[in-house]
Amino acid sequence: MNTDLMFSSATDMWATPPELYAALDEEFGFTLDACAVRDNAKCPDYYTPEQDGLAQPWPGRVWCNPPYGRDVWRWVKKASETAAGGGFVVMLLPARTDTRWFHDYIYHKAEVRFIRGRLKFGGCKNSAPFPSMVVVFDGKKGIR
């Protein structure tokens, strides 16, 4: 896999830092990775770009680190809708609190954990050029 491109600003795919995922998986026990490539899927059950995770159901305890491009809002909307139906989704996202998708689907609707500093994604030498947040959508608990 060409990781130089994957971790550069020329792409919207950022591989989840293993230590961050391990801590979250220990806390939540994920069963599905909703947005993965075969080389870095976090769960035995996962959706690849060819399977289009947005078009699939998200059962169980879902992990999602979506592409951070213009369509990130679609993934956030899907997570919000999944939680509204009683589901559970945890997402790793860029901390873009000025966006419409943050206010429409996250703010006052999910638990937000801002990450101190900048993450080093995958095996990158340098930190990301943006701050990050973990968002917990819990349809059974709800946040209001």
Secondary structure, DSSP 4 states (H G I P E B T S, - for coil): --HHHHTSTT-S--PPPHHHHHHHHHHH---EESS--GGG-SSSEE--TTT-GGGS---SEEEE----STTHHHHHHHHHHHHHTT-EEEEEEE--TTSHHIIIIITTTSEEEEPSS----TT-SS--SS-EEEEEEETTT---
